[in-house]
Amino acid sequence: MSNWKPQEHLPKEIKDLIERPTPNYTLALFDILHKLKLQRRTGWINNGIENPESISDHMYRMSIMSWILNSEGIDSSRCMKISLAHDMAEAIVGDITPFDEKIDKIEKHHRELATIEYLTEMLIKPYNEAAAADILKAWHEYEDQTSMEAKYVKDLDKFEMLVQCFEYERIYKGKKNLSQFYGCINEITTDEVSKWTHDLMNERKEYLKSVSD
């Protein structure tokens, strides 16, 4: 693993907020999170999608999906928090895909862990210690898959991507080959999200048939 440090990858204007005699940690955090609005999802860029969704676009719809979950015994509010925390580190790390030849899975995890620890310990904890601890816990919950809520969010991460994929297929009138993204379908295992996926795939099948006739 590298000696990658998140603070070394901050823009000057954010460093200035942190390093002044009276640091403004909350504004620094909010400026960092702004990067999630600007960072486009790498998988879509690599497939030539024009003006693709941002990381925050993806996280927002995942949060709404989490909110409306209706599975017995599942805490939807916890799912929402996990959805919001799971990609927070990408504000500094960026969106690294499994196809990245320069950064493997271990290095990706190392960078994201270092970043979420930096954000929670250095920027959030001085203002709200309880929130810092909860965000870090939610991130680990997702990474380590230690709760049913985390398992649902893992499935929602894939399902939201599939919904977005189908939307792009419709934008391109079925002429853009995005079939590689559907390889994750069998990895979706929770009952409710599996049902949503089944419905989505039926819609996609009918649509592709309509544009091929």
Beta strands, then each sheet from edge to edge (+ up, - down):
end
